Amino acid sequence: MGDCGYGCGVTPEVEHLLRELDEARRGALKKLDGLSEEDARRGTVSCRLRKGEPLVDSPGEMWDRRFAEQAWPTDPDPYLVELASPLPSGRGLDLGAGPGRNSLWLAAEGWDMTLVDVSRVGLDQALMAAVPLAARITAVHADMYHWRPEKADFDLVIVANLHPGPDALAVILARAAHALRPGGHLYVVGHHMDNPRRHGPTDPSRLFTAERLRAAMPADLTVDVLDTRRRAFSSGRCERPDESVVLAWATKPSAPCSTHRCSGLPPE
């Protein structure tokens, strides 16, 4: 078998977009040269000054440091709990899982979870947290822009609080949909664009609206829920009524369907 490039089954259009994303990322790193440390902290790539020269961290290094230095939430997303609780346990995939708060809850409920993240520190934290729960999880240290599962046999895929920008989000969600077996579900959630500089990226173009998420959802999934809701927590942390999230819950049909029938929503 020949080289599959970015993954077997990826269309030429998607592979072209992935290559453009790689080039854009490299271009952004070059532009960091000359930024102050304060400016760099506001960006999505971390920069540290040493002897007057900026040292740019890779995304994995940046997230390794963040997970090592900050306490991360451990309670699962309450809207995921609401939507996934009725499902029988199966195989789950958590893209950009970090320390794995959602996967750990599902694993404790009997799910066989695979966690993919660019941060080894975050994955190690998830593995340690799984021990006392006797939870079954598999950690995959990889960049989710390039990683692909061997088979499309997951019952649930989670894409929680990833904000790469509209074009890249559509690619990630297409990958997520490809990983689902027929009848499987996709859960997506992200910070609303009205919440800048509180949580999530400071670039408003990378935050969510219902319209942006609708546009990024794969056409071959049936969208059962697409909603803007108040940001909430599962385990007694203070709710923030002035902050919102945008979420979607979608199902992969057992048979191919047209775009309008799969949308689950009235045509615009």
C-alpha positions as CSV (number, residue, x, y, z in Angstrom):
1,M,0.0,0.0,0.0
2,G,1.3,3.4,-0.9
3,D,1.7,6.4,1.4
4,C,-1.7,7.7,2.5
5,G,-0.4,11.2,3.3
6,Y,-2.7,12.7,5.9
7,G,-4.6,9.4,6.2
8,C,-6.3,6.9,4.0
9,G,-9.8,8.0,3.0
10,V,-9.0,11.7,3.2
11,T,-10.2,13.5,0.1
12,P,-7.8,15.7,-1.9
13,E,-9.7,18.8,-0.8
14,V,-9.3,17.9,2.9
15,E,-5.6,17.0,2.4
16,H,-5.0,20.4,0.7
17,L,-6.7,22.2,3.5
18,L,-4.6,20.3,6.1
19,R,-1.4,21.3,4.3
20,E,-2.6,24.9,4.2
21,L,-3.2,24.8,7.9
22,D,0.3,23.4,8.5
23,E,1.8,26.3,6.4
24,A,-0.3,28.9,8.2
25,R,0.9,27.5,11.6
26,R,4.6,27.7,10.5
27,G,4.0,31.3,9.2
28,A,2.5,32.3,12.5
29,L,5.5,30.9,14.4
30,K,7.8,33.1,12.1
31,K,5.8,36.2,12.9
32,L,6.3,35.7,16.6
33,D,9.9,36.9,16.2
34,G,10.2,40.2,17.9
35,L,7.1,40.0,20.0
36,S,7.3,40.8,23.6
37,E,6.7,38.2,26.2
38,E,3.5,39.9,27.2
39,D,2.2,39.9,23.6
40,A,3.1,36.3,23.2
41,R,1.1,35.3,26.3
42,R,-2.0,36.6,24.6
43,G,-1.5,34.3,21.6
44,T,-2.2,30.7,21.1
45,V,1.5,29.8,20.9
46,S,3.7,30.4,23.9
47,C,6.9,32.4,23.7
48,R,9.7,32.8,26.3
49,L,12.5,35.3,26.0
50,R,16.1,34.2,26.6
51,K,19.0,36.5,26.0
52,G,16.8,38.7,23.8
53,E,15.7,35.9,21.5
54,P,12.2,34.4,21.5
55,L,12.0,30.7,22.0
56,V,8.7,29.4,20.6
57,D,7.1,26.4,22.2
58,S,5.3,23.8,20.1
59,P,1.6,23.4,20.9
60,G,2.5,20.2,22.8
61,E,5.1,22.1,25.0
62,M,2.7,24.9,25.6
63,W,-0.1,22.6,26.8
64,D,2.3,20.5,28.8
65,R,3.3,23.6,30.7
66,R,-0.3,24.8,31.2
67,F,-1.5,21.4,32.5
68,A,1.5,21.2,34.8
69,E,1.1,24.7,36.2
70,Q,-2.7,25.0,36.5
71,A,-5.4,22.9,38.2
72,W,-7.8,21.7,35.5
73,P,-11.5,20.9,36.1
74,T,-12.2,17.3,36.9
75,D,-16.0,17.2,36.7
76,P,-17.5,16.2,33.3
77,D,-19.4,18.6,31.0
78,P,-22.9,18.6,32.4
79,Y,-24.5,18.8,28.9
80,L,-22.5,15.8,27.8
81,V,-23.7,14.0,30.9
82,E,-27.3,14.9,30.0
83,L,-27.0,13.7,26.4
84,A,-24.8,10.6,26.9
85,S,-26.3,9.2,30.0
86,P,-29.1,7.3,28.2
87,L,-26.6,5.6,25.9
88,P,-25.4,2.0,26.6
89,S,-21.7,1.9,27.2
90,G,-19.5,1.4,24.2
91,R,-16.3,2.7,22.6
92,G,-15.6,6.4,22.9
93,L,-13.1,8.8,21.4
94,D,-12.1,12.1,23.0
95,L,-10.2,14.5,20.7
96,G,-8.1,17.1,22.5
97,A,-8.9,15.3,25.8
98,G,-6.3,16.9,28.0
99,P,-6.5,15.5,31.5
100,G,-9.6,13.7,30.4
101,R,-12.5,14.9,32.6
102,N,-15.2,13.8,30.2
103,S,-13.5,10.5,29.3
104,L,-12.9,9.6,33.0
105,W,-16.6,10.0,33.7
106,L,-17.6,7.9,30.7
107,A,-14.9,5.2,31.6
108,A,-16.3,5.0,35.1
109,E,-19.7,4.4,33.5
110,G,-18.3,1.4,31.6
111,W,-17.1,3.0,28.4
112,D,-13.9,2.0,26.7
113,M,-12.3,5.4,26.0
114,T,-9.5,6.5,23.7
115,L,-8.0,9.9,24.5
116,V,-6.0,11.9,21.9
117,D,-4.0,14.9,22.8
118,V,-0.9,16.8,21.9
119,S,0.1,17.1,25.6
120,R,1.8,14.1,27.2
121,V,1.4,15.8,30.6
122,G,-2.4,16.1,30.2
123,L,-2.6,12.4,29.1
124,D,-0.4,11.3,32.0
125,Q,-2.7,13.2,34.4
126,A,-5.7,11.3,32.9
127,L,-4.0,7.9,33.2
128,M,-3.2,8.6,36.9
129,A,-6.7,9.8,37.6
130,A,-8.1,6.6,36.0
131,V,-6.3,4.2,38.4
132,P,-8.5,4.7,41.5
133,L,-11.6,4.6,39.3
134,A,-10.5,1.2,37.8
135,A,-11.4,3.0,34.5
136,R,-10.4,1.7,31.1
137,I,-8.8,4.3,29.0
138,T,-6.2,4.4,26.2
139,A,-4.0,7.5,25.8
140,V,-2.8,8.5,22.3
141,H,-0.1,11.2,22.2
142,A,-0.7,12.8,18.8
143,D,-1.6,15.9,17.0
144,M,-5.3,15.5,16.1
145,Y,-4.9,17.4,12.9
146,H,-3.0,14.4,11.6
147,W,-4.1,11.4,13.7
148,R,-6.7,9.0,12.3
149,P,-8.3,5.9,14.0
150,E,-7.6,2.6,12.3
151,K,-11.4,1.8,12.1
152,A,-14.6,3.8,12.1
153,D,-16.1,1.9,15.0
154,F,-16.6,4.5,17.8
155,D,-20.0,4.9,19.4
156,L,-19.3,8.4,20.7
157,V,-16.8,11.1,19.7
158,I,-16.2,14.1,21.9
159,V,-14.8,17.4,20.6
160,A,-14.9,19.7,23.7
161,N,-13.6,23.2,23.9
162,L,-11.4,23.1,20.9
163,H,-11.2,26.5,19.1
164,P,-8.9,26.2,16.1
165,G,-10.9,28.5,13.8
166,P,-13.8,27.8,11.4
167,D,-11.9,26.0,8.6
168,A,-9.8,23.8,10.9
169,L,-12.9,23.0,13.0
170,A,-14.7,21.7,10.0
171,V,-11.7,19.4,9.2
172,I,-11.6,18.1,12.8
173,L,-15.3,17.5,12.9
174,A,-15.1,15.6,9.5
175,R,-12.4,13.4,11.1
176,A,-14.6,12.9,14.1
177,A,-17.6,11.9,11.9
178,H,-15.4,9.5,10.0
179,A,-14.5,7.7,13.2
180,L,-18.1,7.0,14.1
181,R,-19.8,3.7,13.4
182,P,-23.4,4.0,11.9
183,G,-25.6,4.9,14.8
184,G,-22.8,6.6,16.7
185,H,-22.9,10.1,18.2
186,L,-20.8,13.2,18.0
187,Y,-20.8,15.8,20.8
188,V,-19.3,19.2,20.2
189,V,-19.1,22.2,22.6
190,G,-17.2,25.4,22.7
191,H,-17.2,28.9,24.2
192,H,-19.5,31.5,22.7
193,M,-18.0,34.5,20.9
194,D,-19.7,36.8,23.5
195,N,-17.2,35.4,26.1
196,P,-13.9,36.7,24.8
197,R,-11.0,37.3,27.3
198,R,-12.8,35.2,29.9
199,H,-12.3,31.6,28.8
200,G,-11.1,30.2,25.6
201,P,-9.0,32.0,22.9
202,T,-9.0,35.8,22.8
203,D,-9.5,35.8,19.0
204,P,-13.3,36.2,18.5
205,S,-13.0,34.5,15.1
206,R,-12.1,31.2,16.8
207,L,-15.0,31.3,19.2
208,F,-18.4,29.7,18.5
209,T,-21.8,30.9,17.5
210,A,-24.7,28.6,16.5
211,E,-24.3,29.6,12.9
212,R,-20.6,28.9,12.9
213,L,-21.0,25.5,14.4
214,R,-23.9,24.7,12.1
215,A,-21.6,25.5,9.1
216,A,-18.8,23.3,10.4
217,M,-20.9,20.2,11.2
218,P,-20.4,17.3,8.7
219,A,-23.2,17.0,6.2
220,D,-23.4,13.2,6.6
221,L,-24.5,13.5,10.3
222,T,-28.0,14.1,11.6
223,V,-27.9,17.1,13.9
224,D,-30.2,16.3,16.8
225,V,-29.3,19.3,19.0
226,L,-27.7,22.6,18.1
227,D,-28.1,25.1,20.9
228,T,-26.6,28.0,22.9
229,R,-26.8,27.4,26.6
230,R,-25.6,29.0,29.8
231,R,-22.2,27.7,30.9
232,A,-22.7,25.2,33.7
233,F,-20.8,22.8,35.9
234,S,-21.5,19.4,37.2
235,S,-20.0,19.4,40.7
236,G,-21.0,22.5,42.7
237,R,-18.7,25.0,41.1
238,C,-20.3,28.4,40.7
239,E,-22.3,28.8,37.5
240,R,-21.6,31.8,35.3
241,P,-25.0,33.0,34.0
242,D,-23.3,35.7,31.9
243,E,-21.2,33.2,29.9
244,S,-22.5,30.8,27.3
245,V,-21.4,27.8,25.3
246,V,-22.6,26.5,21.9
247,L,-23.1,22.8,21.6
248,A,-24.2,20.2,19.1
249,W,-25.2,16.5,19.4
250,A,-25.4,14.6,16.1
251,T,-25.9,11.0,15.0
252,K,-24.3,9.1,12.1
253,P,-27.2,7.6,10.1
254,S,-27.3,3.9,9.4
255,A,-27.8,4.7,5.7
256,P,-26.7,7.6,3.5
257,C,-29.0,10.5,3.4
258,S,-29.4,13.9,1.8
259,T,-27.9,17.0,3.4
260,H,-31.4,18.5,4.3
261,R,-32.6,15.2,5.8
262,C,-29.3,14.7,7.8
263,S,-29.3,18.2,9.2
264,G,-32.2,17.5,11.5
265,L,-32.9,21.2,11.2
266,P,-35.1,23.3,8.9
267,P,-33.3,24.7,5.8
268,E,-32.1,28.3,6.3
